[in-house]
Each structure stands twice: as C-alpha cells, then as structure tokens.
Amino acid sequence: MTESAVARSHMIDCQLRPNEVNDERIIAAIENVARELFVPKAKRSIAYVDEDLEIGEGRFLMEPMVFGRLVTAADIQEKDVVLDVGCATGYSSAVLAGLAEAVVALEENETLAAAAEKKLSEQDVMNVAVVKGKLRDGVAKQGPFDVIIIEGAVEEIPAALVNQLRDGGRLVCVKLEGGVGRAHIVEKEDGVASGRTLFDANVQPLPGFEADKGFVF
C-alpha cells in the first residue's frame, strides 16, 4: 500500500467514521479518489489533513469531515443528477461521480476549471461535465438538479440555485451566520423550499456568496 493510500485510509478511519460518515457507498466513493492528485504537488504530502487545504487562486478543498457529512446529508442516489458549485480542481466532483448518475461541475475560475477538466480526464471520470460560469448563477439549462452542493462557506444561498432544485431535491452547504459556520440543508417539496441547520462547521468562504450589505452611508 502506498503512503498516500495509507493516509487516505487513516483519514477515513480517524476523520470520517468517528464523525457520522459511515455510509459504505460514500466511504467507497471517497476511498476510490486519490485526493493528493487534485492538490498542488508541493502539498500532496498533506492532502489528507483534517482542515481546509489551500490549493491556489484563493480557493480551498473543504475539510474532509465536513465534506463527508454534507455528502451524507445530501442522500445522493444512483440516478441523481448533482450540481457541484465551486468544483475547483475537481476532487469533490470525482467523489460525487461515484455516487450519482451525472455531475455538473461548475467553476468560474478559468485556471481551476482547466485543472478540473484535465485531472478528471486523467482519472477516467466519465460522468462529470465541467462547466465554466458564475457560481451563484448555477447552470439552469442543465437543471433541475436532484442535489446541489456548494463547496465552501456562504453568507447567503442565492435564489437562483434554490430555483434549480428538482421537486424532492436537496441543497447542502455551510452557511455563515454571525461569522459562525453551520452546515445547512434546503429541501424542496411541492415547489416550496425550506431550510434547516445540521451541525456546526467552520470552513473557508467561497468567494462570490457574500450577503448584500445594502447602502452604506
């Protein structure tokens, strides 16, 4: 077993399973993706650290435990179509691809989008389409989606994303409330969306989702 495989196994046993990430489909999807290949070469030795990992362009891979718990809450089924908002280098999309029928990986940073396309292709992940566009706008033309995951903390959840949920769909993210991060799920039933808090989760903000501060005098 390689050093990276050992680190991945340790992450699963010490970060995920003790924190309510025990669904074997999710464990297998995470186990099958080499996280170290989606981070800069200089940081591959710390790819499995239990904190957000900076990958450049002002962006981070979400802490594995928080990501795992969000994916668990999303309850992704094999026939689901998932929108991965802020896919960065494609790691999250590669994991989601092992759970869903199709993943739309949305990224507005040109450098990261190109990296995601390259890395997903190299790993033969065939059911992910990388789309370049403004994160908070989603990808309406490819919706509606069964699941939407936002890859970072947000001050607000744009209506445009909620509107792209299929009836019965789920949106999961970390929402900043008074500077404190809390995992949040929005569920749509009979055309009505309602949200609730899941657990405390402090992760790095995803640029572009700041709340409208209104007029400042």
Buried (B, 14 or more C-beta within 10 A) or exposed (E): EEEBEEBBEEBBEEBBEEBEBEBEBBBEBBBEBBBBBBBEEEBBEEBBBBBBBBBBBEBBBBBBBBBBBBBBBBBBEEEBBBBBBBBBBBBBBBBBBBBBBBBBBBBBBEEBBBBBBEBBEEBEBEBBBBBBBEBBBBBEEBBBBBBBBBBBBBBEBBEEBBEBBBEEBBBBBBBBEEEEBBBBBBBBEEEEBEBEEBBEBBBBBBBBBEEEEEEEE
